[in-house]
Amino acid sequence: MFEITLQETRVYREAKEEGRQEGLKLGLELGRQEGLKQALEEIRKKGREQAKRELIPRCLAYGISIEEVARILNLTIEQVEQVRLASEQESSTSI
């Protein structure tokens, strides 16, 4: 008599749309959480890098060698040297 498929019913279409909306909402929330997690990790990483840059001149002022500073802070000798030079230039221009 009536030939109607499940996909053609109003109930099915409404349920499908509701499921789609819930999926979008859940996806957005998970995306926000992941974005926040990544942003916090990036902030932490930059904070650690800044702390290392601030420690380099102090360590060198205490007579710790460039090699030892690099080893302690898990940096390359080149990175320590770059910060040292930048710090010296900054000191000479601020006098």
Secondary structure, 3 states (H helix, E strand, C coil): CCCCCHHHCHHHHHHHHHHHHHHHHHHHHHHHHHHHHHHHHHHHHHHHHHHHHHHHHHHHHCCCCHHHHHHHHCCCHHHHHHHHHHHHHHHHHCC
